[in-house]
């Protein structure tokens, strides 16, 4: 290898190291000033979102983005929106909801009152899905659902329950595949080319801001649903969140995760048994 090639490699490594330092300082600054903790998110994922925001703001470096977000709360809101992963749909992964319908609901029917936590609820599609299942099972009247996310803008959208009308065909298919037997259109009204879900579905829902990376347990739950959120966390933060869920879940309570997530290889896995391993549904045994 020539000296010129060696010098090029050294310069590239130096740039990579400098960028890591810049990203670390940016995330530390956001945590110290705004209280949002992204320091233990998967580095490749967070880096992509940082550079997307750098280009969108017409900046040139991570350091320039740091300066902007620390002095401009609106810029921080835009970056927070980039960091908040909100890919969701109603009855997403229908076999999960079918399993919940057929296996978990019978357990809940034995309880005098049910508390469910949707952690990282995003724009609320899965919260409405759960409310529909509970209504159909005759359980909604004795259930309180806590729907939380760190992003207040997403929570507002979830609370409003207004979704694009062109998504309803997919949502209806998901609903039927999950075991739904009613006319899906009965759950919403069409207003100005939008699907507006009935307010009765959120009558027993509490929407609240909660940050899984920094906040603590706030109740004891019979069910915790956190799907496709922890895939963006590194191992340290995953352990932190699993500890939070363990503290928040009652004995014999149910934990539902996303298809690419697992209970294994964290500090709390030995406290659970697979309730439906294929659908990543687990039961806390002690």
KEKELUM-695495 format. One line per 8 residues: number of its first residue (from 1); for each residue x, y, z of N, C-alpha, C. Coordinates in Angstrom, 3 decimals, padded with zeros to 6 digits. Example, Ala and Ser with C-alpha at 12.3 -4.5 7.8 and 13.67 -1.06 7.14 Angstrom:
BEGIN
1) 013.190 -005.690 007.800 012.300 -004.500 007.800 013.200 -003.300 007.800 | 012.850 -002.250 007.080 013.670 -001.060 007.140 012.900 000.030 007.870
END
This chain:
BEGIN
1) 000.844 -001.193 000.000 000.000 000.000 000.000 000.879 001.242 000.000 | 000.553 002.207 -000.830 001.378 003.412 -000.949 001.158 004.336 000.234 | 002.093 005.282 000.407 001.977 006.266 001.487 000.741 007.138 001.299 | 000.386 007.395 000.014 -000.802 008.204 -000.270 -002.066 007.485 000.185 | -002.121 006.169 -000.058 -003.281 005.381 000.366 -003.362 005.315 001.883 | -002.196 005.158 002.519 -002.162 005.140 003.986 -002.675 006.451 004.566 | -002.258 007.554 003.949 -002.675 008.865 004.431 -004.189 009.043 004.263 | -004.740 008.549 003.149 -006.178 008.646 002.903 -006.974 007.876 003.944
9) -006.507 006.666 004.257 -007.177 005.836 005.260 -007.120 006.506 006.626 | -005.964 007.052 006.976 -005.799 007.719 008.267 -006.725 008.922 008.384 | -006.838 009.687 007.298 -007.711 010.863 007.312 -009.178 010.449 007.463 | -009.559 009.367 006.785 -010.941 008.882 006.871 -011.264 008.425 008.289 | -010.316 007.700 008.898 -010.508 007.236 010.271 -010.615 008.412 011.228 | -009.815 009.444 010.985 -009.848 010.630 011.821 -011.192 011.335 011.709 | -011.732 011.411 010.478 -013.036 012.036 010.259 -014.141 011.242 010.954 | -014.074 009.904 010.854 -015.060 009.055 011.517 -015.039 009.267 013.020
17) -013.842 009.335 013.595 -013.705 009.528 015.034 -014.229 010.895 015.458 | -013.944 011.908 014.651 -014.433 013.255 014.954 -015.958 013.292 014.908 | -016.525 012.616 013.913 -017.984 012.591 013.820 -018.601 011.906 015.035 | -018.008 010.820 015.497 -018.514 010.130 016.689 -018.509 011.062 017.889 | -017.444 011.849 018.011 -017.357 012.811 019.118 -018.448 013.870 018.978 | -018.646 014.364 017.769 -019.672 015.380 017.532 -021.070 014.842 017.873 | -021.347 013.613 017.440 -022.659 013.021 017.717 -022.847 012.833 019.212 | -021.787 012.379 019.883 -021.855 012.204 021.333 -022.152 013.525 022.035
25) -021.502 014.598 021.598 -021.727 015.916 022.199 -023.140 016.427 021.899 | -023.618 016.172 020.671 -024.975 016.575 020.309 -025.996 015.885 021.210 | -025.885 014.572 021.352 -026.852 013.816 022.156 -026.762 014.191 023.627 | -025.542 014.450 024.109 -025.359 014.872 025.499 -025.995 016.247 025.718 | -025.811 017.137 024.750 -026.406 018.462 024.853 -027.922 018.411 024.866 | -028.506 017.574 024.004 -029.961 017.421 023.964 -030.475 016.897 025.299 | -029.760 015.922 025.857 -030.174 015.357 027.143 -030.101 016.398 028.257 | -028.997 017.119 028.320 -028.802 018.101 029.400 -029.785 019.264 029.291
33) -030.073 019.696 028.064 -030.883 020.906 027.890 -032.374 020.607 027.765 | -032.720 019.547 027.034 -034.131 019.257 026.783 -034.658 018.059 027.575 | -033.764 017.215 028.072 -034.188 016.055 028.852 -034.507 014.814 028.040 | -034.341 014.869 026.725 -034.562 013.690 025.881 -033.251 012.917 025.771 | -033.306 011.625 026.058 -032.085 010.825 026.113 -032.010 009.850 024.940 | -031.173 010.180 023.977 -030.959 009.304 022.822 -029.549 008.707 022.839 | -028.874 008.787 023.969 -027.464 008.392 024.037 -027.267 006.894 023.866 | -028.295 006.103 024.110 -028.160 004.655 023.978 -029.049 004.089 022.871
41) -029.332 004.909 021.880 -029.991 004.404 020.679 -028.933 003.778 019.770 | -029.346 002.872 018.928 -028.423 002.213 017.999 -027.745 003.290 017.156 | -026.409 003.277 017.161 -025.640 004.373 016.569 -025.901 004.551 015.078 | -026.023 003.457 014.328 -026.234 003.574 012.887 -027.576 004.236 012.576 | -028.596 003.893 013.359 -029.927 004.457 013.152 -029.951 005.944 013.499 | -029.377 006.297 014.640 -029.396 007.696 015.073 -028.542 008.560 014.142 | -027.448 007.993 013.635 -026.586 008.748 012.714 -027.341 009.088 011.433 | -028.097 008.138 010.887 -028.862 008.385 009.661 -029.848 009.529 009.858
49) -030.504 009.546 011.003 -031.496 010.579 011.257 -030.849 011.949 011.498 | -029.696 011.949 012.122 -028.971 013.209 012.326 -028.585 013.816 010.985 | -028.052 012.993 010.091 -027.616 013.516 008.793 -028.797 013.904 007.909 | -029.923 013.238 008.075 -031.130 013.670 007.365 -031.510 015.081 007.799 | -031.457 015.330 009.115 -031.824 016.654 009.620 -030.784 017.706 009.239 | -029.496 017.343 009.207 -028.443 018.279 008.789 -028.723 018.769 007.367 | -029.054 017.839 006.476 -029.314 018.213 005.082 -030.610 019.017 004.965 | -031.623 018.620 005.731 -032.891 019.334 005.675 -032.771 020.770 006.171
57) -031.871 020.977 007.134 -031.650 022.328 007.671 -030.598 023.098 006.866 | -030.064 022.452 005.835 -029.031 023.051 004.983 -027.788 023.446 005.790 | -027.387 022.525 006.628 -026.176 022.702 007.430 -025.077 021.809 006.860 | -023.909 021.864 007.484 -022.781 021.122 006.930 -022.156 020.117 007.898 | -022.489 020.195 009.170 -021.827 019.304 010.131 -022.735 019.007 011.308 | -022.361 017.988 012.052 -023.095 017.639 013.269 -022.995 018.776 014.281 | -021.828 019.385 014.379 -021.638 020.488 015.325 -022.538 021.675 015.005 | -022.734 021.951 013.710 -023.622 023.048 013.337 -025.070 022.730 013.702
65) -025.436 021.447 013.614 -026.778 021.047 014.032 -026.931 021.202 015.542 | -025.887 020.842 016.280 -025.925 020.990 017.736 -026.174 022.446 018.121 | -025.453 023.353 017.488 -025.625 024.773 017.786 -027.062 025.216 017.507 | -027.607 024.742 016.397 -028.952 025.171 016.012 -030.012 024.651 016.968 | -029.972 023.348 017.290 -031.042 022.792 018.126 -030.975 023.308 019.556 | -029.776 023.663 020.036 -029.663 024.179 021.399 -030.131 025.629 021.504 | -030.193 026.328 020.384 -030.621 027.729 020.411 -031.975 027.953 019.745 | -032.525 026.917 019.130 -033.784 027.052 018.408 -034.691 025.864 018.750
73) -035.634 026.037 019.691 -036.529 024.941 020.088 -037.322 024.359 018.920 | -037.621 025.176 017.915 -038.358 024.657 016.742 -037.505 023.652 015.969 | -036.201 023.940 015.875 -035.288 023.002 015.219 -035.201 021.709 016.025 | -035.249 021.826 017.350 -035.226 020.640 018.203 -036.494 019.808 017.990 | -037.630 020.462 017.814 -038.872 019.732 017.548 -038.779 018.940 016.256 | -038.144 019.548 015.260 -038.001 018.850 013.971 -037.071 017.648 014.120 | -035.991 017.822 014.868 -035.070 016.700 015.093 -035.740 015.616 015.924 | -036.520 016.011 016.914 -037.238 015.039 017.737 -038.194 014.219 016.893
81) -038.839 014.881 015.936 -039.730 014.156 015.034 -038.954 013.130 014.210 | -037.727 013.482 013.796 -036.885 012.537 013.056 -036.486 011.348 013.932 | -036.215 011.623 015.207 -035.784 010.573 016.129 -036.948 009.668 016.541 | -038.157 010.200 016.535 -039.325 009.434 016.976 -039.786 008.540 015.829 | -039.571 007.260 015.969 -039.932 006.325 014.910 -041.444 006.097 014.980 | -042.191 006.528 013.969 -043.637 006.394 014.053 -044.219 005.697 012.828 | -043.656 004.551 012.532 -044.238 003.683 011.496 -045.249 002.777 012.185 | -046.521 002.981 011.899 -047.549 002.217 012.607 -048.757 002.020 011.712
89) -049.579 001.052 012.067 -050.841 000.841 011.378 -051.755 000.053 012.292 | -053.025 000.083 012.035 -053.973 -000.627 012.886 -053.873 -002.134 012.650 | -053.915 -002.868 013.747 -053.802 -004.324 013.736 -052.545 -004.765 012.974 | -051.481 -004.005 013.161 -050.212 -004.331 012.510 -049.751 -005.716 012.952 | -049.320 -006.546 012.015 -048.994 -007.948 012.281 -050.240 -008.651 012.827 | -051.244 -008.893 011.985 -052.514 -009.470 012.442 -052.395 -010.724 013.305 | -051.429 -011.641 013.037 -051.347 -012.821 013.916 -051.087 -012.473 015.380 | -050.379 -011.364 015.630 -050.167 -010.936 017.022 -051.509 -010.627 017.674
97) -052.338 -009.852 016.991 -053.620 -009.456 017.572 -054.601 -010.624 017.622 | -054.483 -011.553 016.679 -055.312 -012.755 016.742 -054.952 -013.582 017.976 | -053.649 -013.696 018.241 -053.201 -014.419 019.427 -053.668 -013.719 020.692 | -053.583 -012.386 020.696 -054.042 -011.632 021.866 -055.533 -011.883 022.090 | -056.304 -011.871 021.003 -057.751 -012.103 021.061 -058.083 -013.463 021.675 | -057.403 -014.495 021.165 -057.787 -015.869 021.503 -057.120 -016.396 022.774 | -055.938 -015.852 023.122 -055.192 -016.416 024.251 -055.104 -015.486 025.460 | -054.941 -014.191 025.213 -054.779 -013.258 026.337 -056.127 -012.771 026.857
105) -057.053 -012.466 025.965 -058.364 -011.956 026.380 -059.056 -012.873 027.394 | -059.042 -014.207 027.217 -059.672 -015.066 028.230 -059.080 -014.887 029.630 | -057.784 -014.598 029.723 -057.174 -014.330 031.030 -057.712 -013.029 031.620 | -057.849 -012.015 030.768 -058.316 -010.717 031.238 -059.773 -010.764 031.681 | -060.544 -011.665 031.090 -061.960 -011.769 031.462 -062.145 -012.219 032.904 | -061.106 -012.838 033.477 -061.185 -013.302 034.862 -060.877 -012.203 035.870 | -060.400 -011.056 035.405 -059.982 -009.979 036.299 -061.127 -009.001 036.558 | -061.183 -008.427 037.780 -062.225 -007.433 038.062 -061.974 -006.095 037.366
113) -060.706 -005.793 037.112 -060.329 -004.551 036.429 -059.017 -004.793 035.699 | -058.850 -004.162 034.539 -057.680 -004.413 033.699 -056.962 -003.102 033.410 | -055.629 -003.119 033.591 -054.798 -001.972 033.235 -053.801 -002.392 032.155 | -053.791 -001.649 031.061 -052.924 -001.953 029.925 -052.075 -000.734 029.605 | -050.795 -000.973 029.357 -049.886 000.112 028.995 -049.375 -000.114 027.579 | -049.669 000.828 026.686 -049.059 000.855 025.357 -047.884 001.825 025.422 | -046.672 001.300 025.507 -045.471 002.123 025.625 -044.903 002.416 024.240 | -044.638 003.702 023.970 -044.203 004.084 022.637 -045.343 003.952 021.653
121) -046.485 004.569 021.980 -047.713 004.341 021.210 -047.734 005.079 019.879 | -046.796 005.992 019.657 -046.717 006.738 018.400 -048.040 007.459 018.117 | -048.582 007.322 016.912 -049.799 008.037 016.537 -051.074 007.270 016.900 | -050.937 006.182 017.656 -052.086 005.575 018.309 -052.818 004.459 017.605 | -052.355 004.039 016.435 -053.104 003.020 015.698 -053.284 001.724 016.497 | -052.235 001.296 017.195 -052.353 000.044 017.947 -053.210 000.224 019.199 | -053.282 001.445 019.719 -054.157 001.714 020.866 -055.619 001.543 020.454 | -055.986 002.100 019.293 -057.350 001.937 018.802 -057.636 000.472 018.472
129) -056.634 -000.227 017.963 -056.804 -001.658 017.684 -057.139 -002.413 018.959 | -056.408 -002.111 020.035 -056.654 -002.768 021.320 -058.040 -002.414 021.844 | -058.414 -001.141 021.730 -059.734 -000.723 022.218 -060.845 -001.476 021.491 | -060.688 -001.669 020.190 -061.692 -002.396 019.405 -061.800 -003.840 019.875 | -060.667 -004.499 020.075 -060.676 -005.887 020.553 -061.364 -005.983 021.905 | -061.059 -005.056 022.807 -061.648 -005.089 024.148 -063.145 -004.814 024.107 | -063.567 -003.912 023.217 -065.003 -003.650 023.051 -065.721 -004.907 022.566 | -065.138 -005.571 021.578 -065.763 -006.771 021.027 -065.817 -007.904 022.039
137) -064.850 -007.911 022.981 -064.816 -008.969 023.993 -065.634 -008.618 025.235 | -066.239 -007.420 025.240 -067.018 -006.988 026.398 -066.164 -006.624 027.589 | -064.906 -006.214 027.336 -063.965 -005.902 028.423 -063.669 -004.417 028.572 | -064.052 -003.644 027.579 -063.598 -002.249 027.568 -064.091 -001.458 028.782 | -065.299 -001.754 029.246 -065.878 -000.992 030.354 -065.074 -001.133 031.648 | -064.305 -002.216 031.753 -063.534 -002.425 032.993 -062.028 -002.318 032.743 | -061.658 -001.612 031.685 -060.247 -001.490 031.312 -059.817 -000.028 031.281 | -058.605 000.215 031.751 -057.964 001.523 031.578 -056.698 001.297 030.752
145) -056.605 002.001 029.628 -055.436 001.906 028.748 -054.594 003.168 028.917 | -053.323 002.989 029.180 -052.391 004.110 029.261 -051.536 004.092 027.995 | -051.669 005.130 027.196 -050.941 005.225 025.926 -049.886 006.314 026.057 | -048.626 005.942 025.979 -047.557 006.906 026.225 -046.562 006.959 025.068 | -045.963 008.122 024.917 -044.894 008.326 023.953 -044.091 009.529 024.433 | -042.844 009.638 024.002 -042.032 010.784 024.414 -042.362 012.025 023.599 | -043.016 011.835 022.438 -043.271 012.927 021.509 -044.701 013.441 021.670 | -044.840 014.670 022.148 -046.164 015.238 022.405 -046.969 015.428 021.126
153) -046.306 015.735 020.016 -047.012 015.916 018.752 -047.661 014.614 018.292 | -046.935 013.501 018.468 -047.512 012.202 018.102 -048.682 011.855 019.019 | -048.564 012.187 020.298 -049.640 011.917 021.246 -050.911 012.676 020.883 | -050.747 013.905 020.427 -051.916 014.695 020.023 -052.627 014.026 018.847 | -051.847 013.539 017.876 -052.442 012.840 016.744 -053.162 011.573 017.206 | -052.553 010.871 018.170 -053.177 009.656 018.695 -054.499 009.988 019.382 | -054.490 011.050 020.160 -055.704 011.446 020.876 -056.805 011.871 019.922 | -056.442 012.548 018.828 -057.436 012.995 017.852 -058.083 011.824 017.125
161) -057.321 010.756 016.868 -057.871 009.579 016.204 -058.311 009.832 014.778 | -057.570 010.678 014.069 -057.894 011.014 012.677 -056.794 010.462 011.772 | -057.193 009.623 010.816 -056.211 008.957 009.971 -056.613 009.069 008.500 | -055.632 008.938 007.590 -055.946 009.031 006.159 -056.964 007.973 005.741 | -057.948 008.391 004.994 -059.003 007.473 004.573 -058.468 006.366 003.672 | -057.408 006.674 002.894 -056.902 005.670 001.956 -056.192 004.504 002.650 | -055.988 004.626 003.975 -055.374 003.516 004.717 -056.402 002.539 005.265 | -057.666 002.906 005.208 -058.692 002.102 005.856 -058.859 000.722 005.218
169) -058.601 000.610 003.925 -058.726 -000.701 003.286 -057.697 -001.677 003.856 | -056.458 -001.200 004.023 -055.416 -002.040 004.623 -055.770 -002.362 006.069 | -056.247 -001.352 006.798 -056.593 -001.561 008.208 -057.745 -002.549 008.344 | -058.697 -002.481 007.424 -059.812 -003.428 007.453 -059.325 -004.854 007.198 | -058.414 -005.015 006.236 -057.849 -006.340 005.975 -057.128 -006.869 007.208 | -056.333 -006.007 007.844 -055.635 -006.410 009.071 -056.618 -006.818 010.150 | -057.675 -006.039 010.287 -058.707 -006.315 011.295 -059.325 -007.693 011.078 | -059.691 -008.002 009.841 -060.304 -009.297 009.544 -059.322 -010.443 009.766
177) -058.053 -010.225 009.364 -057.038 -011.263 009.564 -056.742 -011.492 011.037 | -056.998 -010.494 011.874 -056.754 -010.628 013.310 -057.913 -011.289 014.040 | -058.953 -011.633 013.305 -060.100 -012.311 013.909 -061.323 -011.434 014.077 | -061.281 -010.211 013.569 -062.436 -009.336 013.661 -063.574 -009.833 012.794 | -064.791 -009.665 013.283 -065.948 -010.218 012.565 -066.991 -009.159 012.205 | -066.767 -007.914 012.629 -067.753 -006.868 012.381 -067.361 -006.054 011.153 | -068.194 -005.090 010.829 -067.893 -004.162 009.745 -066.927 -003.111 010.283 | -065.689 -003.117 009.805 -064.667 -002.218 010.331 -065.076 -000.756 010.193
185) -065.822 -000.428 009.172 -066.245 000.960 008.939 -067.157 001.478 010.046 | -067.726 000.590 010.856 -068.600 001.022 011.947 -067.818 001.726 013.059 | -066.503 001.589 013.050 -065.699 002.169 014.130 -065.263 003.603 013.853 | -065.542 004.106 012.656 -065.133 005.472 012.334 -066.156 006.151 011.439 | -066.033 007.469 011.355 -066.836 008.266 010.443 -065.921 008.932 009.425 | -066.443 009.162 008.246 -065.677 009.843 007.201 -066.024 011.327 007.241 | -065.016 012.147 007.557 -065.202 013.593 007.634 -064.073 014.266 006.859 | -064.429 015.012 005.816 -063.433 015.730 005.004 -062.317 014.808 004.512
193) -062.719 013.676 003.965 -061.771 012.707 003.400 -060.804 012.137 004.439 | -061.213 012.156 005.704 -060.426 011.557 006.782 -061.289 010.539 007.525 | -060.648 009.533 008.070 -061.344 008.581 008.929 -061.193 009.046 010.368 | -062.301 009.385 011.005 -062.292 009.887 012.382 -062.896 008.810 013.277 | -062.070 008.197 014.112 -062.534 007.095 014.947 -063.386 007.612 016.099 | -064.357 006.811 016.479 -065.344 007.238 017.465 -064.680 007.551 018.806 | -065.053 008.668 019.416 -064.484 009.054 020.722 -064.689 008.001 021.806 | -065.714 007.157 021.651 -065.964 006.113 022.654 -064.782 005.163 022.788
201) -063.978 005.043 021.721 -062.823 004.135 021.758 -061.706 004.659 022.655 | -061.716 005.964 022.939 -060.686 006.527 023.833 -061.280 007.003 025.154 | -062.500 006.613 025.420 -063.147 007.014 026.670 -062.369 006.531 027.888 | -061.760 005.360 027.791 -060.993 004.793 028.895 -059.491 004.777 028.615 | -059.044 005.709 027.762 -057.627 005.803 027.418 -057.041 007.077 028.019 | -055.868 006.942 028.646 -055.114 008.086 029.151 -053.887 008.255 028.261 | -053.790 009.379 027.568 -052.624 009.687 026.751 -051.670 010.550 027.576 | -050.407 010.140 027.659 -049.468 010.873 028.502 -048.052 010.760 027.948
209) -047.278 011.817 028.153 -045.876 011.804 027.728 -045.059 010.976 028.710 | -044.233 010.092 028.172 -043.369 009.244 029.002 -042.176 008.841 028.153 | -040.995 008.989 028.723 -039.754 008.670 028.022 -039.180 007.382 028.597 | -039.145 006.335 027.786 -038.648 005.040 028.262 -037.183 005.097 028.684 | -036.430 006.039 028.132 -035.001 006.113 028.433 -034.710 006.764 029.783 | -035.645 007.566 030.298 -035.349 008.332 031.515 -036.416 008.235 032.597 | -037.668 007.971 032.234 -038.756 008.018 033.222 -038.925 006.679 033.927 | -039.693 006.717 035.026 -039.846 005.544 035.882 -041.234 004.925 035.751
217) -041.437 003.845 036.464 -042.727 003.182 036.486 -043.768 004.099 037.119 | -045.009 004.045 036.630 -046.041 004.917 037.172 -047.312 004.169 037.561 | -047.327 002.844 037.427 -048.497 002.061 037.820 -048.136 000.585 037.725 | -049.062 -000.265 038.130 -048.906 -001.709 037.942 -049.901 -002.147 036.875 | -049.424 -002.927 035.918 -050.234 -003.267 034.755 -050.408 -004.774 034.613 | -051.533 -005.138 034.002 -051.786 -006.545 033.669 -051.223 -006.884 032.290 | -051.105 -005.869 031.427 -050.572 -006.049 030.075 -049.701 -004.849 029.733 | -048.529 -005.115 029.164 -047.693 -004.055 028.603 -047.407 -004.417 027.148
225) -047.711 -003.497 026.239 -047.443 -003.668 024.822 -046.384 -002.651 024.409 | -045.280 -003.131 023.895 -044.216 -002.242 023.399 -043.619 -002.919 022.174 | -044.148 -002.579 021.010 -043.813 -003.311 019.796 -043.008 -002.437 018.838 | -041.894 -002.988 018.382 -041.049 -002.329 017.380 -040.520 -000.987 017.857 | -040.203 -000.914 019.130 -039.595 000.281 019.725 -038.152 -000.015 020.125 | -037.958 -001.133 020.817 -036.629 -001.432 021.362 -035.613 -001.882 020.315 | -036.059 -002.122 019.081 -035.089 -002.456 018.033 -034.165 -001.278 017.739 | -034.546 -000.083 018.190 -033.715 001.101 017.979 -032.829 001.410 019.183
233) -032.909 000.565 020.236 -032.126 000.776 021.454 -030.915 -000.152 021.465 | -029.813 000.304 022.058 -028.687 -000.598 022.242 -028.948 -001.499 023.443 | -028.025 -002.414 023.719 -028.256 -003.409 024.763 -028.435 -002.777 026.144 | -027.696 -001.711 026.424 -027.793 -001.033 027.725 -029.203 -000.489 027.927 | -029.729 000.214 026.932 -031.056 000.809 027.058 -032.142 -000.263 027.036 | -031.956 -001.321 026.266 -032.936 -002.409 026.281 -033.067 -003.002 027.675 | -031.921 -003.212 028.348 -031.965 -003.730 029.715 -032.681 -002.767 030.650 | -032.438 -001.493 030.453 -033.089 -000.477 031.287 -034.607 -000.543 031.122
241) -035.057 -000.644 029.882 -036.491 -000.668 029.602 -037.119 -001.971 030.085 | -036.425 -003.086 029.906 -036.960 -004.359 030.413 -037.075 -004.329 031.937 | -036.151 -003.654 032.598 -036.260 -003.486 034.041 -037.490 -002.673 034.408 | -037.742 -001.628 033.654 -038.924 -000.797 033.862 -040.201 -001.606 033.670 | -040.238 -002.419 032.625 -041.431 -003.226 032.374 -041.609 -004.285 033.468 | -040.511 -004.877 033.914 -040.607 -005.881 034.975 -041.195 -005.268 036.246 | -040.733 -004.084 036.593 -041.252 -003.393 037.781 -042.727 -003.019 037.618 | -043.142 -002.775 036.390 -044.494 -002.264 036.141 -045.524 -003.368 035.907
249) -045.069 -004.584 035.685 -045.972 -005.676 035.318 -046.296 -006.527 036.546 | -047.562 -006.802 036.757 -047.942 -007.660 037.878 -047.562 -009.110 037.583 | -047.487 -009.914 038.615 -047.205 -011.333 038.436 -048.319 -011.963 037.595 | -047.933 -012.773 036.623 -048.816 -013.386 035.630 -049.237 -012.402 034.547 | -048.660 -011.176 034.588 -048.967 -010.190 033.572 -048.354 -010.543 032.227 | -048.842 -009.896 031.183 -048.463 -010.213 029.808 -047.628 -009.082 029.217 | -046.517 -009.463 028.564 -045.666 -008.517 027.851 -045.683 -008.868 026.365 | -046.065 -007.900 025.529 -046.099 -008.115 024.084 -045.046 -007.279 023.389
257) -044.183 -007.930 022.600 -043.107 -007.251 021.888 -043.317 -007.345 020.377 | -042.444 -006.654 019.633 -042.524 -006.671 018.181 -041.895 -007.912 017.582 | -042.142 -008.123 016.311 -041.699 -009.335 015.639 -040.194 -009.518 015.615 | -039.429 -008.426 015.602 -037.975 -008.504 015.553 -037.341 -008.348 016.933 | -038.173 -008.338 017.970 -037.673 -008.173 019.328 -037.779 -009.487 020.090 | -037.090 -009.572 021.218 -037.052 -010.821 021.965 -036.852 -010.531 023.437 | -037.315 -011.448 024.269 -037.116 -011.333 025.715 -035.749 -011.875 026.119 | -035.136 -012.657 025.240 -033.870 -013.315 025.581 -032.720 -012.314 025.664
265) -031.669 -012.739 026.365 -030.407 -011.999 026.433 -030.527 -010.649 027.144 | -031.501 -010.513 028.031 -031.501 -009.342 028.907 -031.538 -009.824 030.358 | -031.391 -008.914 031.293 -031.247 -009.286 032.706 -032.530 -009.810 033.333 | -033.643 -009.763 032.620 -034.931 -010.120 033.221 -035.600 -011.297 032.517 | -034.939 -011.889 031.544 -035.570 -012.940 030.738 -035.992 -014.147 031.567 | -035.264 -014.438 032.649 -035.574 -015.626 033.445 -036.830 -015.458 034.303 | -037.396 -014.264 034.315 -038.635 -014.034 035.053 -039.883 -014.299 034.204 | -039.676 -014.633 032.934 -040.799 -014.797 032.013 -040.831 -016.200 031.416
273) -042.021 -016.581 030.972 -042.195 -017.776 030.157 -042.892 -017.370 028.863 | -042.603 -018.100 027.797 -043.249 -017.813 026.519 -044.726 -018.158 026.606 | -045.567 -017.189 026.320 -047.014 -017.402 026.276 -047.419 -017.746 024.848 | -046.809 -017.062 023.907 -046.910 -017.399 022.476 -045.600 -016.917 021.859 | -044.616 -017.797 021.812 -043.276 -017.393 021.387 -043.261 -016.898 019.945 | -044.106 -017.480 019.082 -044.131 -017.071 017.681 -044.560 -015.620 017.530 | -045.453 -015.164 018.423 -045.957 -013.793 018.341 -045.303 -012.876 019.366 | -044.256 -013.352 020.025 -043.476 -012.565 021.002 -044.354 -012.047 022.132
281) -045.169 -012.954 022.678 -046.003 -012.654 023.838 -045.501 -013.486 025.008 | -045.207 -012.828 026.118 -044.587 -013.493 027.260 -045.384 -013.215 028.531 | -045.228 -014.141 029.495 -045.947 -013.988 030.773 -044.938 -013.925 031.903 | -045.093 -012.928 032.753 -044.217 -012.776 033.919 -044.620 -013.792 034.969 | -043.687 -014.623 035.392 -043.994 -015.715 036.305 -043.602 -015.424 037.757 | -042.669 -014.481 037.958 -042.267 -014.165 039.342 -041.590 -012.807 039.384
END
